């Protein structure tokens, strides 16, 4: 039976890099992203580069209510069998909480929280039937900290982190591995590059390319790792932060994110 890896947010950035890493490992791919040239180009690139796998794309805006149902329907109607689900779709932002439109926060919460939760719930019976299976959800290093100017974003990523860690305990008995990917600063697109240029200290030194994040993510996911933090500096920062008093953490973070300008990414 032919198996597929489903990746959301796969048109560009980390999602696209994850798709290429999976293709290198001969995984058949189902890529979901916003309709348009980015998704089409990614599917075409993979199809032309990796002749021995199948790669299909679905244009869908997962910030729209019930859009996750359209993804599920597409998979079922085409008889795709999924044994790996990668919930990567999400949107970031930077700016004062009160100065960002409420409509943006609605979209951010739909993408960062709702889509991953509902897709996981819908595909869980199939992942159990096709076990051993994997689920990998994209959180962020930001989900471990309190970061001014990223209030809703980091809260949404903290949700994904604890959702994933708890779900891992539930699904272990069903031979389903759940991993959570926690990248630091990543130069995924023009907006993230602009945000990353404003970072200070270790936060700036830790910035990675999407391809670097994806390579480590897929390797560690397949090993069954629970928490995946790409990059040596990011790993070091995480472990040091567990030992540093909270008030010192806050001073370091306030300095790293001192210059806050409004960005959406």
C-alpha positions in Angstrom: 0.0 0.0 0.0 1.4 3.4 -1.0 1.9 5.8 1.9 2.0 9.6 1.8 3.4 12.4 3.9 1.0 15.4 4.3 2.7 18.8 4.9 0.8 22.0 5.4 2.3 25.4 4.7 4.4 23.7 2.1 4.6 26.5 -0.5 7.7 28.3 0.8 10.1 28.6 3.7 10.4 25.8 6.2 7.4 23.9 4.7 9.0 23.8 1.3 12.3 22.7 2.7 10.6 20.0 4.7 8.9 18.7 1.5 12.3 18.5 -0.2 13.9 16.7 2.7 11.0 14.1 2.7 11.4 13.7 -1.1 15.1 12.9 -0.7 13.9 10.0 1.5 11.6 8.7 -1.2 8.4 9.8 0.6 5.3 10.4 -1.5 4.0 13.9 -0.8 0.7 15.7 -0.3 1.4 19.4 -0.1 -1.1 22.0 1.2 -0.5 25.7 0.9 -2.3 28.9 -0.3 -3.4 28.6 -3.9 -1.0 30.2 -6.3 2.4 30.1 -7.9 4.4 29.2 -4.8 2.6 25.9 -4.3 2.6 25.1 -8.0 6.3 25.8 -8.4 7.1 23.6 -5.3 5.1 20.7 -6.7 6.7 21.0 -10.1 10.2 21.3 -8.7 9.8 18.2 -6.7 8.1 16.2 -9.5 10.9 17.1 -11.9 13.7 16.5 -9.4 12.5 13.3 -7.8 11.1 11.0 -10.5 10.6 8.0 -8.2 7.9 9.6 -5.9 4.5 11.1 -6.3 3.9 14.7 -5.3 0.4 16.3 -5.3 -0.7 19.7 -4.2 -3.9 21.3 -2.8 -4.4 25.0 -2.7 -6.3 25.8 0.5 -6.4 28.8 2.9 -6.4 27.1 6.3 -7.3 30.3 8.0 -10.8 29.9 6.6 -13.4 28.1 8.8 -13.8 24.4 8.0 -10.9 24.5 5.4 -9.3 21.6 7.2 -12.4 19.5 6.2 -11.6 20.3 2.6 -8.1 18.9 3.1 -9.5 15.8 4.7 -12.1 15.3 1.9 -9.4 15.7 -0.8 -7.3 13.0 0.9 -10.2 10.6 1.3 -11.6 11.1 -2.2 -8.3 10.3 -3.8 -7.6 7.3 -1.5 -4.3 8.7 -0.2 -3.0 6.7 2.7 -1.2 8.9 5.2 1.4 7.7 7.7 3.1 11.0 8.4 1.4 14.3 9.1 3.4 17.5 9.4 1.4 20.5 10.6 3.7 23.3 9.6 1.3 26.1 8.5 1.4 29.3 10.6 1.9 33.0 10.5 4.1 35.2 12.7 3.9 38.8 13.7 5.8 41.4 15.6 4.4 44.6 17.1 2.5 46.0 20.1 -0.6 43.9 21.0 -3.0 46.8 20.9 -1.7 48.1 17.6 -2.4 44.9 15.6 -5.9 44.5 14.0 -8.2 42.0 15.6 -8.9 40.4 12.2 -5.2 39.5 12.0 -5.2 37.8 15.3 -8.3 35.8 14.3 -6.3 34.6 11.2 -3.2 33.9 13.2 -5.0 31.7 15.8 -6.8 29.8 13.0 -3.6 29.0 11.3 -1.3 28.5 14.3 -3.6 26.6 16.5 -6.9 25.5 15.0 -5.6 24.0 11.7 -3.0 21.8 13.4 -5.5 20.7 16.1 -8.3 19.8 13.7 -6.2 18.1 11.1 -4.6 16.0 13.7 -8.0 15.0 15.0 -9.4 14.2 11.6 -6.4 12.1 10.4 -5.8 10.3 13.7 -7.8 7.2 12.9 -5.9 6.8 9.6 -2.5 7.3 11.3 -3.5 4.6 13.8 -4.5 2.2 11.0 -1.2 2.9 9.1 1.1 2.7 12.2 4.0 3.0 12.7 3.2 6.7 12.0 4.5 10.1 12.7 3.0 13.5 13.6 5.3 16.6 13.7 3.9 20.0 14.6 5.9 23.2 14.1 6.1 25.3 17.3 9.0 27.8 17.9 11.7 28.6 20.4 9.6 31.6 21.2 7.0 29.2 22.7 9.4 28.7 25.7 9.6 32.4 26.6 7.7 35.7 27.3 8.5 38.0 24.4 7.1 41.5 24.2 5.8 42.4 20.8 5.0 38.7 20.0 2.4 38.1 22.5 -0.2 36.1 20.5 2.4 34.4 18.3 4.4 33.0 21.2 1.2 32.0 23.1 0.1 30.1 20.0 3.4 28.3 19.8 3.3 27.4 23.5 0.0 25.8 22.8 1.4 23.7 19.9 4.3 22.6 22.1 2.2 21.4 25.0 -0.4 20.0 22.7 2.2 17.9 21.0 4.0 16.7 24.2 0.7 15.7 25.7 -0.5 14.0 22.6 2.7 12.0 22.4 1.9 10.4 25.7 -1.6 9.5 24.6 -0.5 8.0 21.2 2.6 6.1 22.3 0.5 3.0 22.9 -0.8 3.2 19.3 2.7 3.2 17.8 2.3 6.9 16.6 5.3 9.1 17.3 4.5 12.8 18.0 7.4 15.3 17.6 7.3 19.0 18.0 9.7 21.2 16.0 11.0 24.3 17.8 13.1 26.4 15.4 14.7 29.7 16.4 15.1 32.6 14.0 14.9 31.3 10.4 15.4 33.3 7.2 12.3 31.9 5.5 11.1 35.0 3.5 11.6 38.7 3.1 9.6 39.5 6.2 11.3 37.1 8.5 14.7 38.3 7.2 13.7 41.9 8.1 12.6 40.8 11.6 15.8 38.7 12.1 18.0 41.7 11.3 16.6 43.5 14.3 17.6 40.7 16.7 20.5 41.0 19.2 22.9 38.7 20.9 22.5 34.9 20.7 19.1 35.3 19.1 20.8 36.9 16.1 23.7 34.3 16.1 21.2 31.4 16.1 19.5 32.3 12.8 19.3 29.3 10.4 18.2 28.7 6.8 15.0 26.7 6.1 17.1 23.9 4.6 19.1 23.6 7.8 16.0 23.5 9.9 14.3 20.9 7.7 17.2 18.5 7.5 17.6 18.2 11.2 13.8 18.2 11.7 13.1 15.2 9.4 16.2 13.3 10.7 15.1 13.7 14.3 11.4 13.0 13.6 12.3 9.7 12.0 14.3 8.8 15.1 11.3 9.4 17.2 12.6 12.5 19.0 10.0 14.3 21.1 11.4 17.8 21.0 13.4 19.0 18.0 15.4 22.2 18.4 17.6 22.7 15.3 21.0 24.3 15.6 23.7 24.1 18.3 23.1 27.7 19.6 19.4 27.2 19.9 19.9 23.9 21.8 22.4 25.6 24.1 20.1 28.6 24.7 17.2 26.3 25.6 19.2 24.3 28.1 20.8 27.4 29.7 17.4 29.0 30.0 16.2 26.1 32.1 18.9 27.1 34.7 18.6 30.9 34.6 16.2 32.8 36.9 13.2 34.2 35.2 14.1 37.9 35.9 17.4 37.4 34.1 15.7 35.7 31.2 13.4 38.7 30.9 16.3 41.1 30.8 18.1 39.1 28.0 14.9 38.8 26.0 14.0 42.5 26.4 17.5 43.4 25.0 17.3 40.9 22.1 13.9 42.3 21.1 14.5 45.9 22.0 13.5 47.5 18.7 10.0 46.5 17.9 8.5 47.3 14.6 5.3 45.9 13.2 5.8 42.9 11.0 3.6 40.0 9.8 5.3 36.9 8.5 
